[in-house]
Amino acid sequence: MESLLINFIRLFVTVLWFLLIARVVLSWTNPRGGGLVAFIYQATEPMLAPIRRVLPPTSGIDWSPLILMLLLGVILRVIVRI
């Protein structure tokens, strides 16, 4: 049962990583919109907004995706070791 939970958490973190990378790339290209773009923004914004409130953009750079990716990596490492 534990391995099932650990595998689920790994999959969840991996999917979030890919969504965050897609969001960063989309922020560079400034797409017109669409279903996939809206899904990526809606899936990642609830996790990025609290980080942005604590750490506002510096010189026009939004550090919240990087911070979230680091936090996800730490969480994954801690859970796998338990």
N, C-alpha and C positions, 0 to 999 in steps of 0.2 A: 504494500500500500504506500509505503514511503517513497519507493522509487517512482510510482505513478505520479505522486504529487511533485516530486523533484523534476520529473520529465515535463510535467505540465508547466511548472514555473519556468523551466529553461525555454520551452516553446514560446510562452508568453513574453518573456524578456527578449527573445530573438525577434519575434514579430514586432515588438515595440521599437527595437533598434532599427529595423528596416523601415518602419513608418517614420521614425525620426530622421533617418538619412534621406528618405524621400521628401520629407517636409523641408529640410535644409536645401536640397537641390531645387525644389519648387520655389523656395524663397529667392533663389538666385535668378531663376528664369522668368518669374512673374507670369504664370499661366493665366489664361482667360477664365478658367473655371471648368467645371464639369463634375460628374458624379464621383470619379475617383479622387479628384483634387479636394472636393468637399469632404469626402470620407476621411482622407488623410488629416485634414485640418481639424475635423470634429473629433477624431480619435486621439489626437495628440494635444490639443489645446487644454483639456482639463488637467493634464499633468504639467504643462509648461506654464500656465498662468500663475500658479502659486510661486514658482521660482522667479518669474518676472517681477512679481510684487516685491520680493526680497532683494533681487539683484536686477536693477534696471539696465537697459542697454548702455554700453560704454562706447563712445565714439561711433555710434550707429551699428555696433555689433551686438547681436542678441546671443548671449552666452547660455541661455536656458537649455537649448538642446544638448550642449556639451555637458552641462551639469547633470541633467537627467540621465544621460548615457553613463556617466561615471557612477551615479547613484545606483542605477540598475545593475551595473557590473559588480559593485560592492555587495548589493543585496543578493545577487546570484551566488557570489563566492561564499558569503556567510551561510546561506541556506544549504548549499551543496556540502559544506564542511560539517554541518550539524548532523 
